[in-house]
Amino acid sequence: MLTNAIHLRNIGIILGVLLYGNSYAQKKLEVLNFATFHMSYTPDAHKVNFDEKDKKNRDETLKIAKLLAAFKPTIICVEIVPQKNKELNIDYTSFIEDKAYKTKFGGEVALIAYEVGKLAGVKKFMELMSRKPLFITTTSEQN
């Protein structure tokens, strides 16, 4: 199962969406992990032809973003190198504050992650790439 998670990172973006359960007493943590192909430049060996500017593609990615936003995420993580985390958050904030702003991060980050964040009211993004593995357990899994 851990191998599958590692492979997802190689296939596309890992959009991890985290939020706390309704009750702190239960100490549950709900996680939604969404992965897609890279919608813009990628050095990966497997590439997909995808036109980010095509209206149909933009409409379809917005539908996906709306479905993901219904999860009501509090944290969104995207696949970028840690050195770009500050730039990512400045870019996202500019995207939220200015409708005419052209994002510096394209593809799945702008088309899906930024839209999910805007719809759900998320204030800050986190990068996942080059971090130590993230292991999450719920209270039912603990000994």
Buried (B, 14 or more C-beta within 10 A) or exposed (E): EEEEEEEBEEEBBBBBBBBEEEEEEEEBEBBBEBBBBBBEEBEEEEEEEBEBEEEEBBEEBBEBBEEBBEBBBBBBBBBBEEEBBEEBBEBBBEBBEEEEEEBBBBBBBBBBBBBBBBBBEBEEBBBBBEEEEEEEEEEEEEE
